[in-house]
C-alpha cells in the first residue's frame, strides 16, 4: 500500500511534460558518442551541449515571437507563451520551426489551356 501511494505521489509531483527540442543533455550525449568514435568524447559532449542549448534557445525565441503575434490578434488572452504559441500554430496552420503556413497549392495551369496539358 505504501509503495503504491509513493508512486502516485511521485507521479503527481513530476509536473507537466513539455516537448522541446534539443537541450544540453540530449545533444551532449549524441556529441559524446560521436566524439568517442573520433577519440574526442569530452570535446564532442561539450560541442553537442552547446549546439543543444542553441537549438532550444531558437525554439523558445520563436515561441515568444508567435505568442506576441497571438497577443496582437487576441488582446487580453491569458496563458503562458508556450500555450499562446501552440494556439498560434493551430490557428494559422503552422508548425514549430516555421512562422508562415505551408502552401501546397499546385501551380496554376497556363493561360489558354484549362486542362494544363502541354499542346504540341
Secondary structure, 3 states (H helix, E strand, C coil): CHHHHHHHHHHHHCCCCCCCCCCHHHHHHHHHHHHHHCCCHHHHHHHHHHHHHHHHHHHHHHHHHHHHHHHHHCCCCCCCHHHHHHHHHHHHCCCCCCCCCCCCCCCCCCCCCCCCCCCC
